[in-house]
Amino acid sequence: MTIPLKSVIELKETKKYYGQGDATAYALQGVNLSIQPGEFVAIMGPSGSGKSTAMNIIGCLDVPTEGDYLFDGVNVGKLSRDQRALLRRHYIGFIFQGFNLLGKTSALENVELPLLYRGIPSAQRKSMAMEALKSVGLENVAHHTPGELSGGQQQRVAIARAIVTNPLVLLADEPTGNLDTAKSIEVMELLRSFNRDKGITIIMVTHENDMAQFASRIIHFRDGHIDISESQNDHL
């Protein structure tokens, strides 16, 4: 008998709304979603569909107004702000469309930052950061600042920073939005390799259909709901 895997991400009748009475604005309207360890999921949908709100909740940057959000079995809505910050720091990596690198800091030092927040000693930090840069093929530009790197290289530095702590879940928000097609494919191949080879669960928001095809599952949001008719499972 096969024992089902415990979901690493689980939204249960999750609602998020703002305001009261007639002024209430609903961002999520009872979303149910389970993501298994090692999945690569793409989230799509028009502006205002609820996908960004869902990602903020999944990333422990916000909590549901109603319903539950479980991260690896832990009910995030019952955690304090500080506890949610610790969960993000130790278990979640983030990749952004705008790279979010420190401009006057070397690639190596940018990758070291999450380790610095964990209080890891300097020599160990540098060793771990260099290994992360090697994993994205950038050990030769470790001492370059972001201004000396191409857009694709900057995003790879951002990926190295996100995976240096070996996170349980990697959240990518439009990771190819500022890149041309060739660099976008390069970044997506890299993400897919980390998903395949390291087993990192990846959840990616994208507007680009061709980039979504790198995922093993596509989830479409519309009007605060998951659009079952458009969502795809194991389409590769």
Secondary structure as UniProt FT lines:
FT   STRAND          9..18
FT   HELIX           21..23
FT   STRAND          25..35
FT   TURN            37..38
FT   STRAND          40..44
FT   TURN            47..48
FT   HELIX           51..58
FT   TURN            59..60
FT   STRAND          66..71
FT   TURN            72..73
FT   STRAND          74..75
FT   HELIX           76..78
FT   HELIX           81..91
FT   STRAND          92..96
FT   TURN            97..98
FT   TURN            103..104
FT   HELIX           107..117
FT   TURN            118..119
FT   HELIX           122..135
FT   TURN            136..137
FT   HELIX           139..141
FT   TURN            142..143
FT   HELIX           146..148
FT   HELIX           151..163
FT   TURN            164..165
FT   STRAND          169..173
FT   TURN            175..178
FT   HELIX           181..198
FT   STRAND          201..205
FT   HELIX           209..212
FT   TURN            213..214
FT   STRAND          217..222
FT   TURN            223..224
FT   STRAND          225..226
FT   TURN            228..230
FT   STRAND          232..233
//
